Amino acid sequence: MDCIYLDNNATTPLLPAVWEAMQPFAQQVCGNPASAHQAGRRARQALEDARERLAVLLGAYPDEVIFTSGATEANNLALFGLAGAPPGRLLASPIEHPSVAEPLRQFAEAGFSLEYLPVDASGSLPGDTLADRIAAETRLVAVMLANHETGALQPVEDLARTLDGRIPFHCDAVQAVGKVAVDFHALGVTTLSCSAHKFHGPKGIGLLLVRRGARLPPRLWGGHQQQGRRPGTEPVALAVGMAVALETAVRDRANRLETVRRLRHRLLDALAAHAAPVVLNGPAEGGVPHTLNLSFPGLKADLLLMSLDLAGVACSTGSACSSGSLLPSPVLQAMGVPQDVLRSAMRFSLSPLLTEAEVDEAARRIVKVVQRLRSANAV
Ligand SMILES: Cc1ncc(COP(=O)(O)O)c(C=O)c1O
């Protein structure tokens, strides 16, 4: 068995059916969707059809969908658009992905006051945490739906209900969309981002949902596309691929969730039995089961990561953007994880395409590496 890929929160393999659906729009339908001729109109029709299908799947209106190059762009578009100019107060979870955390840090440098909301030991915010924190000068709230390092789900609907539409609320739903049910209008947020390559769609496309009536100035200039909010020629084949990938994910959601839950238990049980001591970071149940964040106290995550790579297991020490960096995970830090647990944390992220045999083999390889590194530490 070659390399076993347990890094599906970083990105997922493209489904063959998605690739097949995209091909005609990459090769035969060659028009620019902004062109008035027949080739352009065919491209426009495919694009708008994909927009409509995605809107229905996500509980939004088609005119609320803005295609972007991915979620990093979507998060930046939302945050820079909604925050406006300082002064003012921003409220955010301390467990956001860098594509949210970094813009917020820049806002704080520019004169906003940034307040982090507390998370509990399993990586979730209390649903009533906003009740006594909202003030007249609050400009923006940013809380993700599912955490990329632990899988912990956040009570976004409860938090948005507290705001009652009075304050803009951005939600990064990248690790939830395509895995659990996500309904934009039911959540009650102002903007919501997601990315196709996290649910077996193509890389290079994501979207931002923007609630009707919300003011969202563009970040790019020089075109009228997408109501001028995100100008630039739209990638029709990628949009078609994103729609097919999400349709498949929603259609198969129950089965996929069941499969991934089973695989997660299998991996956790094997490692807890044979690679102890093992510490679970994040919720034992009730989160997005695709993520299994485990610490192997006594070991260092960067050495473990490299050794696992050599042994044929691809995983991560945190979000893809920070892998390779030796900085401790801000997500686990916010959860109050002790130093030794923090330094040895590994993220294994699963997909429904994995088989039980692959998970068993991955567990065997991980156990072998952990035992070898522990015995080398002991001498
Ligand atoms: C929670 C979260 N938000 C945003 C992103 C960025 O997504 P993209 O790769 O589409 O820019 C990621 C990717 O890891 C993520 O996990």
The ligand as a Gaussian input file, in Angstrom:
#p B3LYP/6-31G(d) Opt

LIG

0 1
 C      -11.428000      26.770000       8.106000
 C      -10.721000      27.174000       6.867000
 N      -10.937000      28.395000       6.345000
 C      -10.333000      28.809000       5.218000
 C       -9.458000      27.986000       4.528000
 C       -8.809000      28.495000       3.250000
 O       -9.388000      27.867000       2.152000
 P       -8.748000      27.968000       0.673000
 O       -7.712000      26.881000       0.599000
 O       -9.894000      27.697000      -0.257000
 O       -8.198000      29.320000       0.499000
 C       -9.190000      26.714000       5.028000
 C       -8.204000      25.824000       4.362000
 O       -7.506000      25.052000       5.005000
 C       -9.852000      26.278000       6.216000
 O       -9.652000      25.060000       6.740000

